[in-house]
Amino acid sequence: MLLEQLQNDGFILKNVSSVEYSGPCPFCGGTDRFRVKTDKERFFCRHCRERGGDIIDYLREFKGVGFQEAKALVQGTLSEAGAESFISARPSHKPETQIVNPDLWQAKTEALVEWAHQQLIESDESLEWLNQARGLTLGTIKQHKIGYIPRDIWRERKAWGLSEKINNRGQPVKMWIPAGILIPEGLAEKKLTGARVRRFAGDPRYVVLS
């Protein structure tokens, strides 16, 4: 699980034994100072020795999220049927945020919606799942501009026009765009006002984007 998360985040680790992988440290760089023990699901760095732990510790350190949010990322799947309840379900996670550059936020979010919608249109598997499990037709999907985000994405908050947030370790908190089905808001009034994601795995089920 930890190794897969690191690989999803773009880190290339080499297999150095049956249960150990090495590569550059996500925090201090290098080439092979970072180690992952797959039998124990633990990581450590030989250079920045204070950094080590399990996948929860990695998510908190690298993503800058809190304990509960990190825990939510590694929990199991949940599901519920019904197209209308799927689209209109109340969000279970709404982050506190402040938009300091509305035009930048609007442009970034609109681009995300367009990209995610195209990802869904091109994914026969996701379209079939939405139709069979949620009752969503292709017409409904296009009408609501519903999209598909294949994996968790982390972005700098300033790049999205959001105020900077610092965690208790003094590190900037990144904007979390979770994997799942993206549901835009406000398009009925011809103006995007927000978006939320129905996650494939974990709790909370619905996450409102910052």
Disulfide bonds with the S-S distance in Angstrom:
none
